[in-house]
Amino acid sequence: MPSPAVSFPVSWLLDHAAAPIKYRALVDVTKLTSPSSEQLSVLPVTHRPALTLAVQQQLDGTWNHAMLAVPSARAEHFEGVGTISAVRRLLEYGWEKDAPPLTHARRVLFRLLAEDDDPDYLFELGSKGAVDDDLARRARAILREAAAATLAQAGYEGDPRLRGAARRILERVSAYLRSPLAQKPFVRVGNQHVLPPEAAPPSIHTLLMLAYMPLFRTEHHDAMELLHQHLAQPLPRQEAIQLCGKKVVAQPHLVLGDLLPNRNVADTDVPFALTWLELMARIGFLRKNDNWCKLFDRFLDDRDAEGVWHPHKGLSSARSANPFVWPMYPLEDHMAGDERWTDATFRLGLIARLMGRTIAPV
């Protein structure tokens, strides 16, 4: 039995949302308007925060000679943002990959895909003192996956450099998922349980990369099925920490199982819950997981008669301290009045579209 259509309050969003959300509601969710229409295509570049972010790019194509950094909660104008975070944010704002700031950043992102030993290309993940080879190798792997994810989101799936990097990343992950280590990933070192150096669970960046490479996923369907089984399993109690050389380091970007197992987790960090559901919808896993579908339906139930989402409890706008969420949320430049609900309302419509639900614009 087909799922019922999802009402989408596009008229309300056009009255209350910021320009990027209006643009993406029309182009990505309702698909009622061609994105090439002149009046519509200029919407993303009328958003003042997007322009502010764009002009902060430095001459070398980076932002702040950093990559994954996000602004502090006190920052007013994106102070301290890194290049990957900034590029992803502009893409979420609806900017095209051939916009000048994004083409200027492209060179350094493709450079990160290579097995580059230049310590300068470790950016904020590098050390100021003597280079630790094991930690440097870890930093390069993180930046390579994050750069691949960003280039995939920008629309470079067909580029052989990205496809080659994606193949190497997925081969490492699938080899891990096929190994006995995936069933018992932790080993005891002293009084700690840690991931051994050879463990290669998928990272959140790998998931984002795959989300924007549909043809690549089809070509590697066996590995995708292994990944689906991995993401549906319960999270272990241990934190993701790994032995790198002689040091134990936190690996918060690694995904060891289901990051959205229940309603409490979803309510604690609504922006991350929506981010996870969107990722799973893009990869094609959302419809296969009854629990995620129920959580998504519960978010839909929290909408009012107009189809506008409101928090399950209270009237405060949803917040997240997860750095992976920052490029996606909030796209609004202020969170007062009805603007508190536009981001989540738009994302719910987008997730419904991505998982194949019929959209009923209202």
N, C-alpha and C positions, 0 to 999 in steps of 0.2 A: 504494500500500500504506500503510495507516494506521500512524502511529508507535505503538510499544508504550506501554502505560500507565506512568506514573511513580509509583513507590511513594513515599509521603509519611509519615514517621514521626511522626504526630500524637500517638500515645501517649507516645513519647519526649519530644517537645516539651512536652506537658502535665506531664511529670515534672521537666523541667530548665529550661524557658524562663521568662523574665519574663512578667508579666501581659499586656503588649501583644502579644507574640509568640503567646502562647496564644490570645488573643482573635482575632487576625488569621488564625492557622492554622485556627481553626474556622470563621470567618465568610468569609474571602476565599479560602481554598484548598480545604478539604474541603466547605464549604457544607452541613455536616450539621446545623447548628444555626441557628435563627433569631436574628439579631443583636438582635431586640427582646425575647428572653427575659430576664427580670429578672436572673437569676443571671449570665448572660453579659454583659449590657450594662454592668454596673458594673465589670467587670474592668479596662478602661483607666484608670479613675479611682482604682484601688487602687495604682497604680504610683507610688512615692514620688518618683522623678525628674520625672515628669510634673506632679505637684502642685507640686513645687519650682519648676519652670519657669513654671507658670501664675501662681503668687502673685508672681512677679517683674515682672509686667506693671504698667506705670505708669498713672496716672489718665487720661492722654490716649490710652490704648489701644495704646501702643507699648511695646517693650522697649528701654530705654537710648537712646531717641530715635535709633534706628538702624534699618536695614532688612536689609542683606545680611550684616552682620557675624556671624561665628561665634566661639565661645569659643576661647581659646588652648588648646594641648595641656595646659597646666598648670592650667587652670580646673577647679574641683571642682564648682561649682554654677551652671554656665551664665553665669558672669560675662562681660559684654560682648556677649551675644547680641543680634542684631537682630530686628526684628519679623517679617519674612518668614521668616527661619530658624526663629524660635520657633513661628510658626503652622504651618509645614510639619512641624516636629518633632511638635507635638501631633497633627496629622492622621495622621502615621505611627504615633504611639502608639495610634491608634484612636479619638481623640476626635471627636465629631460636630460639624458646623459650627454647631449652635445651642448649644454649650457656652458659658457666659458669657465666657471670655477670647477666644474666637474671634469671637463677635458683637461684642465691644467693639473688636476689631482691624479689623473689617470696614469701618468708615467710612473709616479712613485708607487702606486698600488700594484701595477704590473711588475715593477722591480721587486716588490716583496714576495711575489710568487716564486721567484728564482731561489735557488739554494745559495743565498748571498752571505758571504762571511764578513762583509764590511761592518765593523762594530757600530758605525754611525747609523746603520739601518735597523738597530734595535730600538731606537727612539727612547721613549720613557721607560722601556723595559730593560734597557742596558744599565750597566753599573759604571760608576765614576772611577772606580779603582781598577785593579787588574781584572781581566775578563775571565770569568769562570766558564769553561767550555760547556759544561752540562747545563748551566742556567741559560747560557746564550743559545744553546740548541733548543731549549724549551721556549724561549722568547721568540725565536724565529718561527717555530711551529705555530705558536699562537697567532702571530702577526700574519703568517702565510694564510692560515684558515680564515682570519677576519678579513683580509684583503680579498680573498677569493669570494667570500660571501658578499662583500660590497660590490665587486665587479659583476657578480651574478645578478644582484638586485638592480644594478644599473642597466642590465640588458646585454651583457657580453657573453652569453652562453655559447655562442658559436665560435668565439675566439679560441684558436688552438692552444694558446698559452693558458687560458683559464681551464679548458677541458683537460689539458695535461696535468695541471695542478689538482683539479678535482678528482681525476682518476687516481693519482697517488694518495690523496687524502682518504678517499673511499676504500682503496685497497688496504691501507693500514687499519682502518676501522673494521672492515669486514673480516680481515685476518684475526683481529682480536675477538670479534663476536663469534667466530667459528672455533676459537681455542677454548680449552678447559678453563683458562683464566677468567673468561667472561662469567662463568658460573660461580667462581669463588675468586673475586678480583683482589681481595686484600691479603697481605702477608704481614706477619708480625716482625717489627723491627724495634728491639728494645721493649718499651712498654706501650708502643703504638701499633695500630693496624693501619697500614699504608698501601697505596697502589705501587707495585714494583715498576721499575723504569720502563719495562717492555709493554706495560698496559697502555692501550690506546682506545679508550672509550670515545664515543662521538662527543664533540664539543657543541656548544650552542651555536658557534659560528658555522660549523659543518652543517647543522640543521638549516640555518638560514641560507647557506649556499645551495643546498639541495632543493629548498623551497622554490628557488627561482631558476632551476634548471630542469624543466619537465622532460625534455628529450633525453638528457643524460640519465635521469631516473629510470626512464623506460628501458634504456640500454643496459642498466644494471639492476634489473628487477629482483634478482636473487639476493643481492646485498640489501636492497630496500626492504625485503621481507624480514631479513635478519634484524634490520634496524627497527622495524615496527615491533617485533617481539621484544626487543631490548627496551624500547621506550614505554611499553605497556607494563613492564614488570615493576614491582614495588621498589621504592628507593631503599638502599641499605641505610642502616642507622649511622654508619660512619660518614664523616665528612670526606669530600674528595681531596685528599692530600696524597702526594706522590713523592717517592724517593727520586731525587735528581742528583746523581753522583753521591756525595756523602751528606747532602742536605735534604730535609723534608720540607716541601713547599706546598702551599695551598693551590688547588687547581679548581677554583669555583666555576670556571667555564665548562668543565666536563659534566656530561649528563649521564648519570648512572642508573636512571630509571624514570618512572613517571613523576614529573615535576608538578602535576596538577591532579592529585589523587582524590580530593574530596572538596566539599563545600567550604570547609574552614579555611583551607589554603586559598581557594578562589576569593573568599571575602576578605582575607587578610591583605592581599595584593591584587586588586582588580585589574590594574593595567598589565601586570605580568600575566594574569590568567587570560586576558584577551590576546596578548602577544603570543602565548603558547597555543591557544586555540587557532589563531590565524596561521601560525607556522604549521600546525598539524593539518589544517585545511588545505594549505598550499601543497604540502607533500602528499596529500591524499590519505592521511591516516585518521582524520577526525571521524569520518563516517564509519570506520571499522571499530571504533572504541565506544562502547555503550556509555561508559561513565563520562567521557568527555562530551558526548552528545547530550547527556542529561544535564551536565553543568551548563552547556550552551543554551539549552532550552530554558533552564532556570534564569539565565540572564535575560532571555527574551521575555519571560514572565514578569520580570522586574520593570518592564516598560509600562508607561501609562497609556491612556486611551488613544493618544496621538501617536504612539509608537516611540516615545522618547524614554530613554533609559534613566532610571534613578537608582541610587544605592539601596540595597536591601534594608539597611538601617541608617538613620541619620540623613543629614542634608549636606554633608561636606563633600567636596569634590574628591575623587579617588586620587591617591598619590602612590608613588613607588620609589623606593631607593635602589632598585635594581639597575645597574648601569647599562645592561643590555636593552632595557626598555626605553632609555632616555631618547634615542633618535626617533622613536615612534610616538611618544606621549609625554606631555600634551602638545598637540599642534596648535591649539589656541594660544594666543599671546597673553591672555589674562583669564582667570577662573572665577568670575563673579557672575551672579545672576544665572540666566539660562545657559551661558557659555560653559558652566560646570558639566553639562551633560552632553555636549555636542560630540566630543571625541569618542566616548564609549558608544553613543548611539550610531555614529558612523561606522565604527569597527564591527559592531554586531551585524550591520547590513553587509559589510564587506565579507565577513566570515560566512554569512549565509550564502552569498553569491559564490564564494570560492568552493563551498562544499556542495554546490549544485542545487540549492534550494531556489524555488521560484520567488522572485522579488516583486512585490506589489507596491509600487510607488504611491504615496498619498501626500 
